[in-house]
Amino acid sequence: MSTYEEMTRDELLTLKEALQKEYDEYCALDLSLNMARGKPGADQLDLSMPMLDVISSDSVVEDADGTDLRNYGILDGIESAKVLMASMLDDEPENVIVFGNSSLNIMYDTVMRCWVFGPNGATPWSQLDEVKFLCPVPGYDRHFGVTEAFGIKMIPVPMTEDGPDMDVVKELVANDASIKGIWCVPKYSNPGGVTYSDEVVRELASMPTAADDFRIFWDNAYAVHHLYDDAAEQDQLLDIAKACAEAGNPDRYYKFGSTSKVTLPGSGVAAMAASPANVADVKKHMGVQTIGHDKINQLRHVEFLKDADGIAKHMSKHAAIIRPKFELVLETLNNGLESTGCGEWSTPRGGYFISFDAPEGTAKRVVELAKNAGVTMTGAGATYPYKDDPADSNIRIAPTLPPLDELDQAMKVFVTCVKLAAVEKLLED
């Protein structure tokens, strides 16, 4: 079978007529399917409902040192929660601060502290003429939203199969002191599913930077979100903290993580890990901002998840639910598009997304066609700073929320939209 680019104009016109008929039939179904964001499905949320029963009015609500968890205090989180979150963040409990339910909130506040006070006594970023961040693309739209909100200039950096293109990164940071940070989703990246190689982690930790206060924002959101049982052997991620310490840059990183997609997103536990100096700096400002976060919820998570083994067992239940959804998406893409030349896509081993590259110049049209047929996708361009994908190609697919039958229907519509947009583009050109 010829790819679409190999077809004659007459063949394309005939194909367009058939695809338009197929598309119109989908539109007539009056569908309302949503794949816009990476939310857990209801069956995943059901897994954590027993967490609401692990403590009661009869429970002992004291920390290990006897502190009453119902009262004020414990700025950096209860000790048992620090131990639990340290296992997720691949760090030591003394380097962990436990917050509320949102790691995005922590990241925003971390940028804010750097902006207002400067990291560890450095010049506040707000007093500089210009501040820039490196943004691996395709990447996470909410990261880009944070930096854009502060007026920080975002510089796209291409992603490779091993992580950010380090030749580009190293050249930029070595020669421009206004580049103060880089966003990283180092394991099962959003949306491509890439796990950074050891070499990339070491280069990030050791590379010379013109800015003394350069920071790596290490958003390890999917650290425990494996799809396959062999993840412990196949998907190892080198610890950025150890790499930075070995390179003589112990304060270069901030790690972030949460239980948002582990338990209940609306009432999870988020944490950060950092060097002792960074932790002390953060706590100095936190002590003015708050007296402490929800310690009862921290206790609830500890009682429910227990430890690293408990997290792993719980996440294997998640994997059993979402793995068939990822496999359905990949099978539908393979069956519908592989021979057409109408796209390329990632095959992640974990995380929450599949990165899809439509033919150049068609992503916005694909999303528009899908929406008109009742299927809402993540907006085209969302995976790039300022929502500007120069190639108008990348679309983030989020398979987790819809039930399998709805996902099946949505992906059939999506494939038809990709093919129709591709044919329209070829005829236009």
SVG drawing of the C-alpha trace seen along z (x, -y; Angstrom):
<svg xmlns="http://www.w3.org/2000/svg" viewBox="-26 -45 59 53">
<polyline fill="none" stroke="black" stroke-width="0.4" points="0.0,0.0 1.3,-3.4 1.8,-6.1 -0.4,-9.1 2.5,-11.2 3.1,-8.7 -0.5,-8.9 -1.6,-10.8 -4.0,-13.7 -6.9,-11.7 -6.2,-9.0 -6.1,-11.5 -9.4,-13.0 -11.0,-9.6 -9.5,-8.9 -10.7,-12.3 -14.2,-11.5 -14.2,-8.2 -12.6,-9.7 -15.1,-12.6 -18.0,-10.1 -16.4,-8.1 -15.9,-11.4 -19.4,-12.6 -20.7,-9.3 -18.7,-9.8 -20.1,-13.4 -23.6,-12.0 -23.1,-9.9 -23.1,-13.0 -20.2,-11.8 -18.9,-13.5 -15.5,-12.0 -12.6,-13.8 -8.9,-13.0 -7.7,-16.5 -5.8,-15.8 -4.0,-13.0 -6.5,-12.2 -6.8,-8.9 -10.0,-7.0 -12.7,-6.3 -11.6,-2.7 -8.1,-3.9 -9.5,-6.3 -11.5,-3.4 -8.2,-1.7 -7.5,-4.4 -11.0,-4.7 -9.9,-2.3 -7.4,-5.0 -10.4,-7.0 -10.9,-4.2 -7.4,-3.7 -7.7,-6.3 -10.7,-7.2 -11.7,-9.1 -10.1,-6.3 -6.8,-6.5 -3.6,-7.6 -2.7,-10.9 0.8,-11.4 4.1,-11.7 7.0,-9.5 8.2,-12.1 4.7,-12.4 3.7,-15.6 -0.1,-15.9 -0.8,-15.9 -4.1,-17.6 -2.5,-20.8 -0.1,-23.4 3.5,-22.6 5.8,-20.3 6.7,-22.7 8.4,-20.2 6.1,-17.2 5.7,-14.3 8.7,-12.0 6.9,-8.9 5.6,-10.9 9.1,-12.2 10.4,-8.6 7.5,-7.5 8.1,-10.4 11.9,-10.0 11.4,-6.5 9.4,-8.0 11.9,-10.9 15.0,-8.6 16.5,-10.6 17.1,-10.7 14.2,-11.7 16.3,-14.6 16.4,-16.1 12.6,-16.0 9.9,-18.6 6.3,-17.4 3.7,-19.9 0.1,-19.8 -1.5,-17.9 0.1,-19.6 3.6,-19.4 2.8,-22.1 2.1,-24.4 5.6,-23.6 7.2,-24.3 5.4,-27.6 6.4,-28.6 10.0,-27.5 10.2,-29.8 8.5,-32.5 11.2,-32.2 13.9,-32.5 12.1,-35.4 11.6,-37.4 14.5,-36.3 17.0,-34.6 18.1,-31.0 20.4,-30.7 21.1,-34.3 21.8,-35.0 20.4,-38.1 16.6,-37.8 15.7,-36.9 13.2,-39.7 16.1,-42.3 17.8,-41.0 17.4,-42.5 16.2,-39.1 15.7,-35.6 15.5,-32.6 14.6,-28.9 15.3,-25.9 12.2,-24.0 12.6,-20.5 10.0,-20.0 7.6,-18.5 7.0,-19.1 4.6,-19.8 2.3,-22.7 1.9,-23.6 5.6,-24.0 5.5,-26.5 2.6,-28.2 4.5,-28.8 7.5,-30.4 5.4,-32.4 3.5,-33.8 6.7,-35.3 7.7,-36.8 10.6,-34.3 11.7,-33.8 11.4,-30.2 13.9,-28.6 12.8,-25.3 15.3,-22.4 14.7,-19.3 14.1,-16.0 15.9,-12.9 15.4,-9.3 17.8,-9.8 16.4,-13.2 17.1,-16.8 19.6,-17.4 22.6,-18.0 24.8,-19.5 22.2,-22.3 21.7,-22.5 25.5,-22.7 26.2,-25.4 23.3,-27.6 24.0,-27.4 27.8,-27.9 27.4,-31.2 24.4,-32.9 24.2,-33.8 20.5,-34.8 19.6,-31.2 18.7,-30.2 17.0,-26.9 15.6,-23.9 12.4,-22.0 12.8,-18.2 10.4,-15.3 13.1,-12.7 11.2,-9.5 8.5,-8.6 8.5,-12.3 5.4,-14.2 4.4,-13.6 7.0,-11.4 7.6,-8.8 11.4,-9.2 13.5,-8.1 16.7,-10.2 19.9,-8.2 22.7,-8.1 24.9,-10.2 22.2,-12.9 21.8,-13.0 25.5,-13.3 25.9,-16.0 23.1,-18.0 24.8,-17.7 28.3,-18.5 28.0,-20.9 29.6,-24.4 27.0,-27.1 27.5,-30.9 24.9,-31.4 26.1,-30.4 22.5,-30.0 21.4,-27.7 18.8,-25.2 17.4,-22.0 13.7,-21.7 13.5,-17.9 9.8,-17.1 9.8,-13.3 6.0,-13.1 6.0,-9.5 8.7,-7.9 6.5,-5.0 4.1,-5.0 5.3,-1.9 3.3,0.0 5.3,3.2 6.6,5.5 10.2,5.4 10.5,1.7 12.9,2.2 15.5,3.6 14.6,1.8 13.7,-1.8 16.3,-2.9 16.9,-6.6 20.2,-7.9 19.8,-10.0 20.3,-13.7 21.2,-14.5 24.1,-12.1 25.2,-13.1 25.2,-16.8 27.1,-16.1 29.7,-14.0 30.1,-16.8 30.7,-19.4 27.3,-21.1 25.3,-19.9 22.8,-22.8 22.0,-22.6 18.7,-20.6 15.2,-20.7 13.3,-17.4 9.5,-17.3 7.0,-14.5 3.5,-13.7 0.9,-11.0 -1.5,-12.8 -1.9,-9.9 -1.0,-7.3 -3.9,-7.9 -6.5,-10.7 -5.4,-13.7 -7.6,-16.1 -6.2,-15.1 -2.7,-13.6 0.6,-14.5 3.4,-16.4 7.0,-16.8 10.3,-18.1 13.9,-17.0 16.9,-19.2 20.4,-19.6 20.7,-20.6 21.5,-24.2 18.5,-24.4 16.2,-22.8 17.3,-25.3 16.7,-28.2 13.2,-26.9 12.3,-26.3 13.4,-29.8 10.8,-31.3 8.2,-28.6 8.2,-29.5 6.7,-32.9 4.3,-31.5 2.8,-28.6 2.9,-26.8 2.5,-23.4 0.4,-21.4 -2.2,-18.7 -0.6,-16.3 -3.6,-14.1 -3.6,-13.5 0.1,-12.7 -0.6,-10.1 -3.5,-8.7 -1.1,-8.2 1.5,-6.5 -1.0,-4.2 -2.4,-3.2 0.8,-3.0 3.2,-2.0 6.5,-2.1 8.2,-1.7 7.0,1.9 3.5,0.8 3.7,-1.9 4.9,0.6 2.1,3.1 -0.5,0.3 1.0,-1.0 0.9,2.5 -2.9,2.3 -2.9,-1.0 -0.8,0.6 -3.2,3.4 -5.9,0.9 -4.1,-1.5 -1.8,0.8 -4.7,2.1 -5.6,-1.5 -2.1,-2.3 -2.0,0.9 -5.4,0.1 -4.1,-3.3 -0.9,-1.9 -2.7,0.9 -5.2,-1.6 -2.5,-3.9 -0.5,-1.0 -3.5,0.5 -4.9,-2.8 -1.8,-4.8 1.3,-2.6 1.1,-2.2 -0.1,-5.7 3.0,-7.7 0.6,-10.0 2.3,-10.2 4.8,-8.9 4.2,-8.2 6.0,-7.2 5.7,-3.8 6.1,-4.6 6.8,-2.1 5.2,-4.3 3.7,-7.6 0.4,-9.0 0.8,-10.1 1.7,-9.1 3.3,-11.7 1.9,-11.8 3.5,-13.7 1.0,-14.3 2.2,-15.4 3.7,-18.9 1.2,-21.6 -1.8,-19.5 -2.0,-19.2 -4.4,-22.1 -6.6,-20.8 -6.6,-17.3 -7.6,-18.7 -10.3,-20.8 -11.7,-17.9 -11.8,-15.7 -13.5,-18.3 -16.2,-18.8 -16.7,-15.1 -17.2,-15.1 -13.6,-14.1 -11.7,-16.7 -7.9,-16.4 -5.1,-18.4 -4.8,-21.6 -2.3,-21.5 0.8,-23.5 0.2,-22.9 3.4,-20.9 5.5,-23.9 6.3,-27.2 3.7,-29.9 1.6,-27.1 3.7,-27.6 4.7,-24.4 6.7,-25.6 5.9,-22.5 2.2,-22.4 2.7,-18.7 2.7,-17.4 -0.4,-16.2 -0.5,-14.8 -2.7,-11.7 -4.0,-11.0 -5.4,-7.5 -6.1,-7.1 -9.5,-8.8 -12.0,-7.3 -13.2,-3.7 -11.9,-1.3 -15.0,-1.3 -15.0,-5.1 -11.3,-5.2 -11.7,-2.7 -14.3,-5.0 -12.2,-8.1 -9.1,-6.6 -11.0,-5.5 -12.3,-9.1 -8.8,-10.4 -7.2,-8.2 -9.8,-9.3 -9.1,-12.9 -5.4,-12.4 -5.9,-10.8 -8.4,-13.4 -6.2,-16.3 -3.2,-14.8 -5.1,-14.4 -6.4,-17.9 -2.8,-19.2 -1.4,-17.2 -4.2,-18.4 -3.6,-22.0 0.1,-21.7"/>
</svg>
